[in-house]
Amino acid sequence: MAKEQTQTRERQRQKLREPRRYKVIIYNDDFTTMEFVVMILQQVFLKSEEEAQALMLKVHHSDKAVVGIYSYDIAVSKASKATAMAREQGYPLRLTVEPDDDSPNEGQS
């Protein structure tokens, strides 16, 4: 009688998590016009006229504001596009991309 071989394969569970999110922050400066900032917020960040005006005023009064929270690639792409548009017009508009503190993966690798 032949001996039957059995193999046990152990499965490892992988935790799937939502990708980390990144916030795009726009900063106030003394040279970029308010109208240009509103235009950037509408065209690049797809804000309504009212949202764009409110964000522009927030930036103007508090020196910076979060204009959106996205996946890393989208955040970098939008910040780069807005910066390029500003440079084409001769404005020193500054935007940065930072990890969102409320990201679901905060502190996990």
Secondary structure, 3 states (H helix, E strand, C coil): CCCCCCCCCCCCCCCCCCCCEEEEEEECCCCCCHHHHHHHHHHCCCCCHHHHHHHHHHHHHHCEEEEEEEEHHHHHHHHHHHHHHHHHCCCCCEEEEEECCCCCCCCCC
